[in-house]
Amino acid sequence: QVLALLYAYYTTVTPATAGYPTMDTGTCPGTAAGSCFWQLFDRSYALFSYATALTSGGQNFAVRDPYYTRWQSAGGINVLGPATSAETAGTSPAGSAYTLQSFQNGLIFSITSGNLRGREVVVLPPVAATYLLNGGPAGFLGVPAGAPVQLGEGRFRQSFEGGAIDYTAGGTATVRLPVYSVGLNPGPATL
């Protein structure tokens, strides 16, 4: 079953592009009742329709590969949540070109040029909120360099072009700036 709000968007995307539904239209979790609907389709598509346009612009969003596969493997609607933007191209302060798609709880990047070219990286909670508060890909952190790594004792780190964000599972996230230089002053002490 495809409900009216989503059906209107689906007819513009067309079955030839998205395929046919693999589930009934659902309500987006974490949104006000009746404000967001979503549905999966058999050509690796997810469609999202909001009752009113979002403050970021847009009311209807499609998630397709490679974002669809990354979105699903990262937990889909239950972790990243519904799409809140279309695919958007940009360039980081370090000169890396990327395309990203934003979701309620995170971001998915496809890096198309620069030292990180060819990487597809997901930024999940709690890193996503701290990352966006620090300017996201247009800020000093730039684009993500890779997936989070475990530091031990429940601590994790996700690296970016201009620093890193450390976090604990289910806890807080902290920005770590890179060390650009180390200076030594001669004195009476010995090393």
N, C-alpha and C positions, 0 to 999 in steps of 0.2 A: 504494500500500500504506500503510495506517495501522496502526502498531504498537500493541500492547496498552496501554501507559501513556498514549499520546496519544489512542488510541481511546476510552478511558474518559472523558477530558475532552471530546472531540469530541461524544460522545453527549449531554452536558449542554448544550453550546453549540447543538447541532443543525445539520443541513445547511440548514435553512430560514434560519438566521442567518449561518453562516460560508460556506455553499456547499459545493462539492465540492473534494477535494484536487487541486492542480495539480502535485504532486510527491510522491515517497515520503517517509515520515517520515525525518528526518535527525537526526544527533547534533549538539548545539550545539557549535561550535568554542570552544576556550578553557575547557572544563569537563571534569571527570573523566569517563572512559569510563563510559557507562551512567547518568550522573547527570542529563542534560538532553536532551530530544528536542523537535524543532520541525517544523512543516509549514505550507506556504502553501495558502490556499483561494481559490476563484474569486470570492468576494464581498469582496475586499480585506481579508482576515483572515489573520493568522498566529497559530498556537496554540503554546504552550510548556508542557511538562510536566516537572517535576523529580521524581526518584525519592524525594526527601525534601523536606519544607518548608524554605524558605530562612529564615535568621535574621531577615530583615525581615518574615517572615510570608507565607504563601501557598505553594502548590505548583503551581498552574496559572494561566496568564496568557494573555489574548487581546489582540492588537493589532489595532485596527480604525481606520477613518478618523476624524479626520484624521491620527492618529498613524501608521497604516500607510503612507500615502503619503509622509509626512516620513521615516519610518524607512527605506523603500526608497530614497528619493532621497539620503539621507545615507550610503548604503552597506549598509544592512540588516544581515544577520547577520555580514557580514565586517568592519564598522566599529563599529556600535553594539552588536552582539552580541545575545544573547537578552534578552527582557523579564524584569525582576526585580521588577516590581510591576504592580498593576492601575492603572487611571487613578485618580489621587488628587487631590482638591481641597484648596486651601489659600489663605491670604492672606499676602502678603509684609509685612514691617515697614512698607513705604511705603503699604500699603493696596490693592495690586493683587490681585484675585482671579485664580486660575489653576487649571488642571487640568494635571497632569503625569503622564508615564509614564516610569519608570526602566528603564534597560537596563544590561547588564553594563559598558558603556564610556561611557555618556552618558545624557542626558535629553532629552525632548521636552516643550515647554510649549505650552499653548493658554491665552493670557491673556484673561480674560473681563470684566475691569473695570479702571478706572484709566486713567492716561495712555497705557498701552501696549495697551489693549483691542483685540482683533481680531488680534493677532500670534500666529503660530505659530513658535516658535524652537527650534532644536536646539542643545544644548551637547555638543560632541564632545571627544574626547581631543586634547591634554593638558589642556584647560581644565576638563573635567568633574571630574577628580580634585582639582584645586586649589579649584574651586568648592565641592565637597562638604566638603573639609577646613575651609573657612571658613563652614560652616553651611548651604550650599545656599540655597534660596529663603527659609528661615526666618532666615538670617543677615543680616549687615549689607549684603551685596551685593544681596539681594532677587532679583527675577526678571530674566532677560536682556532687554535692550532691543532686540536685533537680532542678525543674523548677524555673524560675525567680518569685520573689514576688514583689508586688507593695509596695513601701514605702510611697507613698502619693505625691501629687503635681507633678505628671508626672515623678516621680523617681522610679527606679526599682533596684533590686539586685538579682544576681545569685550567689549562694554559691558553693564553691569548697572545697575539702579536706583541702587545705592550705590557704584559704582566700576567698575573694568574689570580684565580679566585680559589681560596681554600674554604672548605666547609666540612661540617660533620653531618652524618646521616640524620635527617630530620631536625637539623639544628640551624645555626647561623652561618652566614657566608662572609668572608673577609677578603678584601682586595690586597694582593701582594704586588708591589711595584718591582720592576726589575732593577738590578744593580748595574748602573752604566759605567761606573769607574770606582776604583779604590785608590786612595792616596796615602802614602806613607811619609811621615815627617821624620827626618833624622833627629836623633836625640841620644841621651845616655843609655837608654835601654837597648838590649840586644834581642834579636829574634832567634 
